[in-house]
Amino acid sequence: METTSIGVISEEHALAETLLSELPLLSITPIPVKEVTDYLQAKNWDVLVIDSELEHLAETISHPALIILTRPVRLKDAISVIFQHIDKTDSGLIELAPDCNFSPSQRSIYSQDKSEAINLTEKESQLLHALLQASEGIGREVLLQEIWGYGEAIDTHTLETHIYRLRGKLRQASEKLDIVFSEDRGYGVVVERLEL
């Protein structure tokens, strides 16, 4: 699965850096105001975020997922709106198994007909998203750094606790799903308990 690309148009890099610190699993790039045209021509962005102080630029940009962030920016609201736009651009559902899907923005696992939903915590949702993006598996240290901001030397059972809870919710959603671990590849989501 490709990483969602988000371009952040602002006079300063602080907005993009803040979003990146909160959403480390997404590809977030600051776009300098003077180079907006070049950046927009160079890449097909999934989502564009623009500072409300530059709202006049929005009139010249044609993009299906353009977000104007009004100041003062409430980070929680901004993240929610970004994920809503991601949902619109990719249908919002990631197939986990033939009988269930995952919605990152809703932080839920749904049965195929969406009649049942299993809610995830924010960290569980980020963890599942990271595992799904890493088709070849992802290491413990990388997960701790990207999701919790922990350094390499940290001694914690946070990841294992979240893996345990997430595995239970995945198994509740579908008996075909599981999270496995191997020494050489790390953690990964599998269907029908196939080994990494």
C-alpha positions in Angstrom: 0.0 0.0 0.0 1.4 3.4 -1.0 1.9 6.1 1.6 -0.6 9.0 1.4 1.2 12.1 0.2 0.2 15.4 1.8 1.5 18.8 0.7 1.4 21.6 3.2 1.5 25.1 1.8 2.6 27.6 4.4 4.9 30.6 4.9 6.8 28.6 7.5 7.7 24.9 8.0 6.3 24.8 11.5 2.8 23.6 10.4 4.2 20.7 8.3 6.7 19.7 11.0 3.9 19.7 13.6 1.7 17.5 11.4 4.6 15.2 10.6 5.3 14.7 14.3 1.7 13.7 14.9 1.3 11.7 11.7 4.8 10.1 11.2 3.4 7.3 9.0 2.2 9.7 6.3 4.3 11.4 3.7 4.1 15.1 4.6 6.0 17.7 2.6 6.2 21.5 3.3 5.6 23.4 0.1 7.2 26.9 -0.1 4.8 29.6 -1.2 7.1 30.9 -3.9 7.4 27.3 -5.4 3.8 26.2 -5.2 3.4 25.9 -8.9 6.5 23.8 -9.3 5.5 21.5 -6.5 2.0 21.0 -7.8 3.3 20.2 -11.3 5.9 17.8 -10.0 3.6 15.5 -8.0 0.0 14.4 -7.8 -0.7 15.0 -4.1 -3.4 13.0 -2.3 -4.2 15.9 0.0 -3.2 19.5 0.0 -3.2 21.6 3.2 -3.1 25.4 3.0 -2.7 27.9 5.8 -5.8 30.2 6.0 -3.4 33.2 5.8 -2.7 32.1 2.2 -6.4 31.6 1.4 -6.0 33.8 -1.7 -3.8 31.1 -3.2 -6.6 28.5 -2.8 -8.6 30.3 -5.5 -5.9 29.4 -8.0 -5.5 25.8 -7.0 -7.8 23.1 -8.3 -7.5 20.0 -6.2 -10.2 17.6 -5.0 -8.8 17.3 -1.5 -7.8 20.9 -0.6 -8.0 21.7 3.1 -7.8 25.3 4.4 -6.7 25.4 8.0 -8.2 28.3 9.9 -6.0 29.9 12.6 -5.6 29.2 15.4 -5.1 25.6 14.2 -6.5 23.0 16.5 -4.3 20.0 15.9 -6.9 17.4 16.7 -9.4 19.0 14.3 -6.8 19.3 11.6 -5.9 15.6 11.8 -9.5 14.6 11.8 -10.2 16.7 8.6 -7.0 15.3 6.9 -8.2 11.7 7.5 -11.7 12.5 6.2 -10.1 13.7 3.0 -7.9 10.6 2.8 -11.0 8.5 3.1 -12.6 10.4 0.2 -9.6 9.9 -2.0 -9.1 6.2 -1.4 -12.7 5.2 -0.5 -11.6 5.2 3.1 -11.5 1.4 3.5 -8.5 -0.9 3.4 -9.3 -4.6 2.9 -7.9 -6.7 5.7 -9.5 -10.0 4.6 -12.3 -11.0 2.3 -14.8 -10.5 5.1 -13.6 -7.2 6.7 -12.1 -3.7 6.1 -10.2 -1.1 8.1 -11.1 2.6 8.1 -8.1 4.7 9.4 -10.1 7.9 9.8 -12.9 6.2 11.7 -10.4 4.1 13.6 -12.7 1.0 13.1 -12.6 -2.4 11.6 -15.9 -3.2 9.7 -17.5 -6.3 8.5 -17.8 -6.4 4.7 -21.4 -5.1 4.8 -20.4 -2.5 7.5 -23.1 -4.0 9.8 -20.6 -4.4 12.6 -17.8 -2.2 13.7 -14.9 -2.9 16.1 -13.5 0.4 17.4 -9.8 0.9 17.8 -7.9 3.4 20.0 -5.8 6.0 18.3 -2.6 4.1 18.9 -4.1 0.8 17.8 -5.3 2.4 14.6 -1.8 3.9 13.9 -0.2 0.6 14.7 -2.5 -1.3 12.3 -1.9 1.3 9.6 1.9 0.9 10.1 1.7 -2.9 9.9 -0.4 -2.7 6.7 2.0 -0.3 5.1 5.0 -2.5 5.8 4.2 -5.4 3.5 7.6 -7.1 4.3 7.2 -6.6 8.1 8.3 -3.8 10.4 10.7 -3.9 13.4 9.9 -3.2 17.0 12.3 -0.1 17.2 10.7 1.4 14.1 7.2 1.1 15.5 8.2 2.5 18.9 9.9 5.5 17.2 7.2 6.2 14.7 4.1 5.7 16.9 5.3 6.6 20.4 8.4 8.6 19.7 10.6 6.3 21.8 14.3 6.0 21.3 16.2 2.8 20.7 17.4 2.3 24.2 13.9 2.4 25.8 12.8 -0.6 27.7 9.0 -0.9 27.5 6.2 -3.4 27.0 4.0 -0.7 25.4 4.3 -2.2 21.9 3.7 -5.8 23.0 0.6 -4.7 25.0 -0.9 -2.9 22.0 0.0 -5.8 19.7 -1.8 -8.2 22.1 -5.0 -6.0 22.2 -4.9 -5.3 18.5 -4.5 -9.0 17.7 -7.6 -9.8 19.8 -9.6 -7.2 17.9 -8.4 -8.5 14.5 -9.3 -12.1 15.5 -12.7 -10.8 16.7 -13.2 -9.2 13.2 -12.0 -12.3 11.3 -10.6 -15.7 12.2 -8.4 -15.4 9.1 -6.4 -12.4 10.5 -3.4 -12.4 12.8 -0.3 -10.5 13.7 2.9 -12.5 13.5 6.5 -11.8 14.4 9.8 -13.0 13.0 13.3 -12.1 14.1 14.5 -11.1 10.6 11.4 -9.1 9.5 9.6 -8.0 12.6 5.8 -7.7 12.9 3.3 -8.1 10.2 -0.4 -8.7 9.6 -1.2 -12.0 7.9 -4.3 -13.7 6.6 -4.9 -17.4 7.3 -1.9 -17.4 9.7 0.7 -17.6 7.0 4.2 -17.0 8.3 6.2 -13.9 7.2 
